[in-house]
Amino acid sequence: MSAPVVTRFAPSPTGYLHIGGARTALFNWLYARGRGGRFLLRIEDTDRARSTPEASEAILKGLTWLGLDWDGEPVSQAARAERHAEVAHQMLASGHAYKCFATQEEIEAFREAAREEGRSTLFRSPWRDADPATHPDAPFAIRVKAPQEGETVIRDQVQGDVRIRNDQLDDMIVLRSDGTPVYMLAVVVDDHDMGVTHVIRGDDHLNNAARQMLVYRAMGWDLPVFAHIPLIHGPDGKKLSKRHGALGVEEYQRMGYPAAAMRNYLARLGWSHGNDEFFTDDQAKEWFDIAGIGKSPARLDFKKLDHLTGQHMSAGDDAALLHELEGYLAATGADALSETRRAALLRAMPLVKDKARGFGQLLEKAHFILTDRPVVPDEKAQAALDNVSRGILRELTPRLQNASWEREFLEDVVSEIAQAHGLGLGKLAQPLRAALAGRTTSPSVFDMMLLLGREETLGRLQDAVIREG
């Protein structure tokens, strides 16, 4: 019986959770969740100068907003430094590593001379095979003994077999002369101790895998399955930057994208399941496999994200959308909804969510239910309420007072008034929409009338009739 799948996401808390990191987290989450496995979170905070608690908090908030739940408590890499050092000394004791007394000045002098002579700057320590009796009483680093002949093969599930000549590998330092472990050691020890079975990460870590394999083999540990995924590029095919939209995921929340659409879109960035574009979380968990990840960099495409957003909002559960909209309001610093407006918006949700490409658009479509009398029209709506239009609305109002408040009857009344003035229904709908919503974009005027009710509808029409143009 195979071991349960364990994946991990291991960000460095030196900034926000960017879109590429979010996709890496998503791929690991989907792979584990789809196989009944565990998805772990490790904060790689060994760079004490650049790591901040604020960045760690931003990463956790970003993952939480995306809906990527992790198992157990987040692991701090820095807090495990003693364990990392312990492993370095175990490799030293077993003969897979050695003490190196070369100073930084000596190493730099070697490299400078190598550059001047046009030869490799790969440092070969003179202490690798030195007799311990010759060791000085001085600080030392611990270096792992790399093989010097043959090749190391990274059997990668995305990139295929990647071969690296061993004479291109140096004897990597695993413990510095001040006793602090290096990142390359810490990653391996943590992955092993956390039981990680699959390392799914960006292909900028591909070369690191060969060096990290030295530690696995020195310790006699099983290698995880490696899958190095191509990075995300901008629409122009160049490395993703801020001008392309390489923002923190919290910015996408503030831009009004729902988390479900972001998960769907990020899953399709570099992975595919046939021609499927729109899918649910359950489908993604069932379908996601490393074999579906392409070798070429994915390109960020906001048009596709907007299209998926419209689909997810149309298909979304009304109460869940309302809950997420409240998170959007909080993230953008907008006022929270009152209980009355929450209830009103929930009633209106079936009307306003359809094809809304973000919560900003949804709120614009819902303006009619969230505003109070007198409705203040925007500039375009005001233009639709000219003297002629207001005259027609004045004629329509008493007819509606006595109408049965059902869609069929409301449509008949409005159609009769429009025909009497030689207008199509659409021509009368615009001033009617402007009076009821204060906007030229809104749900159907009849849907609004039914939701607002007779009294509120008539009141808004009367307000529009007496308003000066």
C-alpha positions as CSV (number, residue, x, y, z in Angstrom):
1,M,0.0,0.0,0.0
2,S,1.5,3.4,-1.0
3,A,2.1,6.1,1.6
4,P,-0.5,8.9,1.9
5,V,0.3,11.9,-0.2
6,V,1.8,14.8,1.7
7,T,2.5,18.1,-0.1
8,R,3.7,21.4,1.3
9,F,3.8,25.1,0.4
10,A,6.9,26.8,1.7
11,P,6.9,30.6,1.1
12,S,9.5,33.0,2.3
13,P,7.9,35.8,4.4
14,T,9.8,38.7,2.7
15,G,6.8,40.2,1.0
16,Y,3.2,39.5,-0.1
17,L,1.9,36.2,-1.5
18,H,2.2,36.9,-5.2
19,I,0.2,35.2,-7.9
20,G,2.9,32.7,-8.8
21,G,3.2,31.5,-5.2
22,A,-0.6,31.3,-4.9
23,R,-0.6,29.0,-7.9
24,T,2.1,26.8,-6.4
25,A,0.1,26.6,-3.2
26,L,-3.0,25.7,-5.2
27,F,-1.3,22.9,-7.1
28,N,-0.1,21.4,-3.9
29,W,-3.5,21.8,-2.3
30,L,-5.3,20.2,-5.2
31,Y,-2.9,17.3,-5.4
32,A,-3.2,16.5,-1.7
33,R,-6.9,17.1,-1.3
34,G,-7.7,15.0,-4.4
35,R,-6.0,12.0,-3.0
36,G,-7.1,12.2,0.6
37,G,-3.6,13.4,1.6
38,R,-2.3,16.3,3.7
39,F,-1.3,19.8,2.7
40,L,1.2,21.4,5.0
41,L,2.4,25.0,5.3
42,R,6.0,25.9,6.2
43,I,7.2,29.5,6.6
44,E,10.8,29.6,5.4
45,D,11.9,32.5,7.7
46,T,15.6,31.7,7.9
47,D,16.5,35.0,6.3
48,R,16.1,37.0,9.5
49,A,17.1,40.3,8.0
50,R,14.3,40.2,5.4
51,S,11.6,38.1,7.0
52,T,8.9,40.0,8.8
53,P,5.8,39.0,10.9
54,E,3.7,41.3,8.6
55,A,4.7,39.3,5.5
56,S,3.9,36.0,7.3
57,E,0.5,37.4,8.2
58,A,-0.1,38.5,4.6
59,I,0.7,35.1,3.3
60,L,-1.7,33.4,5.8
61,K,-4.4,35.9,4.9
62,G,-3.9,35.4,1.2
63,L,-4.1,31.6,1.5
64,T,-7.2,31.9,3.7
65,W,-8.9,34.2,1.3
66,L,-8.1,31.8,-1.6
67,G,-9.7,29.0,0.4
68,L,-6.6,26.9,0.6
69,D,-6.8,25.3,4.1
70,W,-3.7,23.6,5.4
71,D,-3.3,20.8,7.9
72,G,-1.9,21.4,11.4
73,E,0.0,24.5,12.4
74,P,2.3,26.4,10.1
75,V,6.0,25.3,10.7
76,S,8.6,28.0,11.2
77,Q,11.8,27.0,9.6
78,A,13.9,29.3,11.7
79,A,12.6,27.6,14.9
80,R,14.1,24.3,13.7
81,A,17.7,25.5,13.4
82,E,18.9,23.1,16.1
83,R,17.5,20.1,14.2
84,H,19.1,21.3,11.0
85,A,22.5,21.6,12.7
86,E,22.0,18.1,14.2
87,V,21.6,16.6,10.8
88,A,24.8,18.4,9.6
89,H,26.7,16.8,12.4
90,Q,25.2,13.4,11.7
91,M,26.5,13.6,8.1
92,L,29.9,14.7,9.5
93,A,29.9,11.7,11.8
94,S,29.0,9.3,9.0
95,G,31.7,10.5,6.7
96,H,29.3,12.1,4.2
97,A,30.5,15.6,5.2
98,Y,33.7,17.1,6.4
99,K,35.1,20.1,8.2
100,C,36.3,22.9,6.0
101,F,38.5,25.5,7.6
102,A,38.9,27.7,4.4
103,T,38.1,31.3,5.2
104,Q,35.9,33.5,3.1
105,E,39.0,35.5,2.1
106,E,40.7,32.4,0.9
107,I,37.7,31.3,-1.1
108,E,37.3,34.7,-2.7
109,A,41.0,34.8,-3.6
110,F,40.7,31.4,-5.3
111,R,37.7,32.6,-7.3
112,E,39.4,35.8,-8.3
113,A,42.4,34.0,-9.5
114,A,40.2,31.4,-11.4
115,R,38.4,34.3,-13.1
116,E,41.7,35.9,-14.2
117,E,43.0,32.6,-15.6
118,G,39.7,31.7,-17.3
119,R,39.1,28.5,-15.4
120,S,36.1,27.3,-13.3
121,T,35.4,29.2,-10.2
122,L,33.9,26.1,-8.5
123,F,35.7,25.9,-5.2
124,R,37.3,22.6,-4.3
125,S,38.1,22.6,-0.6
126,P,41.6,21.4,0.3
127,W,40.1,20.0,3.5
128,R,37.9,17.4,1.9
129,D,40.4,14.5,2.4
130,A,42.6,16.1,4.9
131,D,43.9,14.1,7.9
132,P,41.9,15.2,11.0
133,A,45.3,15.4,12.8
134,T,46.1,18.4,10.6
135,H,42.9,20.3,11.5
136,P,43.6,23.6,13.2
137,D,41.8,24.9,16.3
138,A,39.7,27.3,14.3
139,P,36.1,27.8,13.2
140,F,34.9,25.5,10.5
141,A,32.0,25.1,8.1
142,I,30.6,21.6,7.4
143,R,30.5,20.7,3.7
144,V,28.7,17.7,2.2
145,K,30.8,15.4,0.0
146,A,29.5,15.6,-3.5
147,P,30.3,12.9,-6.0
148,Q,33.0,14.1,-8.4
149,E,32.4,11.7,-11.3
150,G,29.3,10.6,-13.3
151,E,26.1,12.5,-13.2
152,T,23.1,13.3,-11.0
153,V,19.7,12.6,-12.5
154,I,16.7,14.5,-11.3
155,R,13.7,12.5,-12.2
156,D,11.2,15.3,-12.5
157,Q,7.5,14.6,-13.2
158,V,7.1,17.8,-15.2
159,Q,10.5,18.4,-16.8
160,G,11.4,14.8,-17.4
161,D,14.9,13.5,-16.5
162,V,17.3,16.4,-15.9
163,R,20.9,15.4,-15.9
164,I,23.7,17.4,-14.2
165,R,27.3,16.4,-14.4
166,N,28.7,15.8,-10.9
167,D,31.9,17.8,-11.7
168,Q,29.6,20.8,-11.9
169,L,28.5,20.3,-8.3
170,D,30.5,21.8,-5.4
171,D,30.7,20.5,-1.9
172,M,27.8,22.5,-0.6
173,I,28.2,24.1,2.8
174,V,25.4,22.8,5.1
175,L,26.5,24.4,8.3
176,R,28.3,27.8,8.4
177,S,31.3,28.4,10.6
178,D,29.1,30.3,13.0
179,G,27.0,27.2,13.5
180,T,23.9,28.4,11.5
181,P,22.4,26.0,8.9
182,V,22.0,27.0,5.3
183,Y,18.6,27.1,3.6
184,M,19.5,24.2,1.2
185,L,20.0,21.9,4.2
186,A,16.9,23.2,6.1
187,V,14.6,22.6,3.2
188,V,15.6,18.9,3.0
189,V,15.5,18.3,6.7
190,D,12.1,19.9,7.0
191,D,10.6,18.1,4.1
192,H,11.9,14.8,5.4
193,D,10.7,15.4,9.0
194,M,7.3,16.6,7.8
195,G,6.8,13.5,5.7
196,V,6.6,15.3,2.4
197,T,6.1,12.8,-0.4
198,H,5.7,15.3,-3.3
199,V,7.7,18.5,-3.8
200,I,5.7,20.6,-6.3
201,R,7.4,24.0,-6.8
202,G,8.5,26.5,-9.4
203,D,11.2,25.5,-11.9
204,D,13.5,28.2,-10.6
205,H,14.2,25.6,-7.9
206,L,15.2,22.9,-10.4
207,N,18.9,23.3,-10.0
208,N,18.6,23.3,-6.3
209,A,17.1,19.8,-6.4
210,A,20.5,18.2,-7.5
211,R,22.2,19.8,-4.5
212,Q,19.4,18.9,-2.1
213,M,19.6,15.3,-3.3
214,L,23.1,15.2,-1.8
215,V,21.6,15.6,1.6
216,Y,18.9,13.0,1.1
217,R,21.5,10.4,-0.1
218,A,24.0,11.2,2.7
219,M,21.2,10.6,5.3
220,G,19.8,7.5,3.5
221,W,16.4,9.2,3.2
222,D,13.9,8.4,0.4
223,L,13.7,11.1,-2.2
224,P,10.3,12.8,-2.6
225,V,8.6,13.0,-6.0
226,F,9.9,16.2,-7.7
227,A,7.6,18.3,-9.9
228,H,9.1,21.7,-11.0
229,I,6.4,23.8,-12.7
230,P,7.1,26.5,-15.2
231,L,6.8,30.1,-14.0
232,I,4.0,32.5,-15.0
233,H,4.8,35.1,-17.7
234,G,3.0,38.3,-18.6
235,P,0.8,38.5,-21.7
236,D,3.8,39.6,-23.7
237,G,5.7,36.4,-22.9
238,K,8.2,38.1,-20.6
239,K,8.9,37.3,-17.0
240,L,5.9,38.4,-14.8
241,S,6.4,41.8,-13.2
242,K,4.2,44.3,-11.4
243,R,3.2,46.0,-14.6
244,H,1.7,42.7,-15.8
245,G,-0.3,42.2,-12.6
246,A,2.2,40.4,-10.4
247,L,0.4,41.7,-7.4
248,G,-0.3,40.2,-4.0
249,V,-3.4,38.0,-3.9
250,E,-5.0,40.5,-1.5
251,E,-5.0,43.0,-4.4
252,Y,-7.1,40.6,-6.5
253,Q,-9.5,40.5,-3.6
254,R,-9.6,44.2,-3.5
255,M,-10.2,44.2,-7.3
256,G,-13.4,42.3,-6.7
257,Y,-12.5,38.8,-7.9
258,P,-14.2,35.9,-6.1
259,A,-11.9,33.3,-4.6
260,A,-13.6,30.4,-6.6
261,A,-12.8,32.2,-9.9
262,M,-9.2,32.8,-8.8
263,R,-8.8,29.1,-7.9
264,N,-10.3,28.0,-11.3
265,Y,-8.2,30.5,-13.2
266,L,-4.9,29.7,-11.4
267,A,-5.5,26.0,-11.9
268,R,-5.7,26.6,-15.6
269,L,-2.5,28.6,-15.6
270,G,-0.1,25.8,-16.8
271,W,-2.4,22.8,-16.2
272,S,-5.3,21.5,-18.3
273,H,-7.9,18.8,-18.2
274,G,-8.9,18.3,-21.9
275,N,-10.7,21.5,-23.0
276,D,-12.4,22.2,-19.7
277,E,-12.1,25.9,-18.7
278,F,-14.9,26.3,-16.1
279,F,-15.0,23.8,-13.2
280,T,-15.7,23.5,-9.6
281,D,-13.3,22.8,-6.7
282,D,-14.6,19.2,-6.5
283,Q,-13.9,18.7,-10.2
284,A,-10.5,20.3,-9.9
285,K,-9.6,18.0,-7.0
286,E,-10.7,14.9,-8.9
287,W,-9.0,15.9,-12.1
288,F,-5.8,17.5,-11.1
289,D,-2.7,15.5,-11.8
290,I,0.9,16.4,-12.3
291,A,0.8,14.8,-15.8
292,G,-1.5,17.6,-16.9
293,I,1.1,20.3,-16.2
294,G,2.7,21.7,-19.3
295,K,6.4,22.5,-19.7
296,S,6.0,25.9,-21.1
297,P,5.4,29.1,-19.0
298,A,1.8,30.1,-18.6
299,R,0.7,33.6,-19.6
300,L,-1.4,35.8,-17.4
301,D,-4.7,36.8,-19.2
302,F,-7.1,39.1,-17.4
303,K,-9.8,38.6,-20.1
304,K,-9.9,34.9,-19.2
305,L,-10.0,35.7,-15.5
306,D,-12.9,38.2,-16.1
307,H,-14.8,35.6,-18.1
308,L,-14.4,32.9,-15.5
309,T,-15.4,35.4,-12.8
310,G,-18.7,36.0,-14.6
311,Q,-19.3,32.3,-14.8
312,H,-18.5,31.7,-11.1
313,M,-20.6,34.6,-9.9
314,S,-23.6,33.4,-12.0
315,A,-23.2,29.9,-10.6
316,G,-22.4,30.9,-7.0
317,D,-24.5,30.3,-4.0
318,D,-26.3,33.5,-3.0
319,A,-25.5,33.4,0.7
320,A,-21.8,32.5,0.0
321,L,-21.5,35.4,-2.5
322,L,-23.0,37.8,0.0
323,H,-20.5,36.6,2.7
324,E,-17.6,37.1,0.3
325,L,-18.9,40.5,-0.8
326,E,-18.7,41.6,2.8
327,G,-15.1,40.5,2.8
328,Y,-14.5,42.6,-0.3
329,L,-16.1,45.6,1.3
330,A,-13.8,45.2,4.4
331,A,-10.7,44.7,2.2
332,T,-11.5,47.9,0.3
333,G,-12.3,50.0,3.4
334,A,-15.9,50.4,2.4
335,D,-18.7,50.7,4.9
336,A,-20.2,47.4,6.1
337,L,-23.8,46.5,5.1
338,S,-26.5,47.1,7.7
339,E,-28.7,44.1,8.5
340,T,-31.5,45.6,6.4
341,R,-29.3,46.0,3.4
342,R,-27.8,42.6,3.8
343,A,-31.3,41.1,3.7
344,A,-32.3,43.2,0.7
345,L,-29.2,42.3,-1.2
346,L,-29.7,38.6,-0.5
347,R,-33.2,38.9,-2.0
348,A,-31.8,40.7,-5.0
349,M,-28.8,38.3,-5.5
350,P,-30.4,36.1,-8.1
351,L,-30.9,39.3,-10.2
352,V,-27.6,41.0,-9.7
353,K,-25.1,38.2,-9.7
354,D,-25.7,37.0,-13.3
355,K,-22.7,37.8,-15.5
356,A,-21.3,40.3,-12.9
357,R,-17.5,40.3,-13.5
358,G,-16.5,41.0,-9.9
359,F,-18.1,42.4,-6.8
360,G,-17.7,46.0,-7.9
361,Q,-20.0,45.2,-10.9
362,L,-22.4,43.3,-8.7
363,L,-22.7,46.3,-6.3
364,E,-23.3,48.6,-9.2
365,K,-26.1,46.3,-10.5
366,A,-27.5,46.1,-6.9
367,H,-27.4,49.9,-6.5
368,F,-31.2,50.0,-6.8
369,I,-31.8,47.8,-3.7
370,L,-29.0,49.4,-1.6
371,T,-30.0,53.1,-2.2
372,D,-32.7,55.0,-0.3
373,R,-35.3,57.5,-1.6
374,P,-34.9,59.9,-3.1
375,V,-32.8,58.0,-5.6
376,V,-30.0,60.3,-6.9
377,P,-29.4,59.5,-10.6
378,D,-25.9,59.5,-12.0
379,E,-25.1,61.6,-15.1
380,K,-26.2,59.1,-17.7
381,A,-29.4,58.3,-15.8
382,Q,-30.2,61.9,-15.4
383,A,-29.9,62.4,-19.2
384,A,-32.5,59.7,-19.6
385,L,-35.0,61.6,-17.4
386,D,-35.7,64.5,-19.8
387,N,-38.9,66.4,-19.7
388,V,-40.6,64.1,-22.3
389,S,-39.6,61.0,-20.4
390,R,-40.8,62.4,-17.1
391,G,-44.1,63.3,-18.7
392,I,-44.6,59.7,-19.7
393,L,-43.6,58.4,-16.3
394,R,-46.2,60.9,-14.8
395,E,-48.8,59.2,-17.0
396,L,-47.6,55.7,-16.1
397,T,-47.7,56.1,-12.3
398,P,-51.5,56.1,-11.8
399,R,-51.9,53.1,-14.1
400,L,-49.4,51.2,-12.0
401,Q,-51.3,52.1,-8.8
402,N,-54.2,50.0,-9.8
403,A,-52.3,47.2,-11.6
404,S,-52.0,43.7,-10.2
405,W,-48.4,43.5,-9.0
406,E,-47.3,40.5,-11.1
407,R,-44.8,40.6,-13.9
408,E,-47.3,39.8,-16.7
409,F,-49.6,42.7,-15.7
410,L,-46.8,45.1,-15.1
411,E,-45.4,44.4,-18.6
412,D,-48.9,44.9,-20.2
413,V,-49.3,48.3,-18.5
414,V,-45.8,49.6,-19.5
415,S,-46.2,48.2,-23.0
416,E,-49.6,50.0,-23.5
417,I,-48.1,53.4,-22.4
418,A,-45.1,52.9,-24.7
419,Q,-47.3,52.1,-27.7
420,A,-49.5,55.1,-27.0
421,H,-46.5,57.3,-27.4
422,G,-45.2,55.4,-30.4
423,L,-42.2,53.9,-28.5
424,G,-40.8,50.5,-28.2
425,L,-40.7,48.9,-24.7
426,G,-36.9,49.4,-24.6
427,K,-37.2,53.2,-25.1
428,L,-39.5,53.5,-22.1
429,A,-37.4,51.1,-20.1
430,Q,-34.4,53.5,-19.9
431,P,-36.1,56.4,-18.1
432,L,-38.0,53.8,-16.0
433,R,-34.6,52.2,-15.1
434,A,-33.1,55.7,-14.3
435,A,-36.0,56.5,-12.0
436,L,-35.9,53.2,-10.1
437,A,-32.1,52.6,-9.9
438,G,-30.5,55.9,-10.6
439,R,-28.4,54.0,-13.1
440,T,-28.6,53.1,-16.8
441,T,-27.3,49.6,-16.0
442,S,-29.5,47.4,-13.7
443,P,-31.5,44.3,-13.7
444,S,-34.8,44.2,-15.7
445,V,-37.1,47.0,-14.7
446,F,-39.8,44.5,-14.0
447,D,-37.6,42.4,-11.8
448,M,-36.8,45.6,-9.9
449,M,-40.4,46.6,-9.6
450,L,-41.3,43.2,-8.2
451,L,-38.5,43.2,-5.7
452,L,-39.0,46.8,-4.6
453,G,-42.7,46.3,-4.3
454,R,-45.6,48.6,-5.2
455,E,-45.2,51.3,-2.6
456,E,-41.4,51.8,-3.1
457,T,-41.7,51.7,-6.9
458,L,-44.4,54.3,-7.1
459,G,-42.6,56.5,-4.6
460,R,-39.4,56.4,-6.8
461,L,-41.4,57.2,-9.9
462,Q,-43.1,60.2,-8.2
463,D,-39.7,61.4,-7.0
464,A,-38.4,61.3,-10.6
465,V,-41.5,63.1,-12.0
466,I,-41.2,66.0,-9.7
467,R,-37.4,66.2,-9.9
468,E,-36.2,69.2,-12.0
469,G,-34.2,68.1,-15.1
